[in-house]
């Protein structure tokens, strides 16, 4: 059973817990804090578990002119955190932002694919002690083993995220089977999925394969300027994704194969029994050529037990096509109970 841990206050992931759904706002707020608040509310109304933003310390990541109009100040992020009441708020971690986010006490850290193989930074982030979600976009399995060992040394509560770093993502590049490979390679941590595709089908498929967290970009309008909007879900799509994931989780079941209560009416109508192929006089020792399997009333011995009847004697006369019941076979019921 994969490791379970608390990703957000009161919200466990892994094991049989419901999939944790992250609505990635990123920088789709267009640099407007009121739009950001509307997006947080939208994510919550659609049933997502968390709204996520990107927090970069731009002087350590980009040139001075790059996307500064999309970056909120520390004070604005604090305002958004208060608005989201902590349990819905997450800010993505990039180089140097880890210190601010640690002070802000966000529920967990997300390490973006651009810093996954930045091992000094990865170690520093792990040492902060917050739960972590680590992307594997643009990385190899060899690198992800190093990532696993680096984080595990300092922090037990983390998961690895299958991701292909392309916008929008084409079906042939999604590679959902990597989720199963990660489950084999890292059986003691939850495996999660981040999708940059259009639509929701691949993300629902990831949950069916065992993803314990999913992350999708969201927007209020796909026509807005910016490369992320085209690969984002609008409110109706996000709501449908949440609904579909919850349905799939129900459909996954327990993994225990047995006749379910819902199958009883069908079994009562169509379930077969062992019947007499010909008339069988009392005291006859049964052979296989005396027996057949048919839908019959009353229900008799189950077909899977037909071979157990061979060599046993019947205690009553049995007519052709009549069900062979346990009490009609010498010692059958006693041995079955024993």
Beta strands, then each sheet from edge to edge (+ up, - down):
strand 1: 5-8
strand 2: 11-13
strand 3: 20-26
strand 4: 50-55
strand 5: 89-93
strand 6: 108-111
strand 7: 131-135
strand 8: 158-162
strand 9: 191-195
strand 10: 213-217
strand 11: 272-276
strand 12: 291-295
sheet 1: 1+ 2-
sheet 2: 5+ 4+ 3+ 10+ 9+ 8+ 7+ 6+
sheet 3: 11+ 12-
end
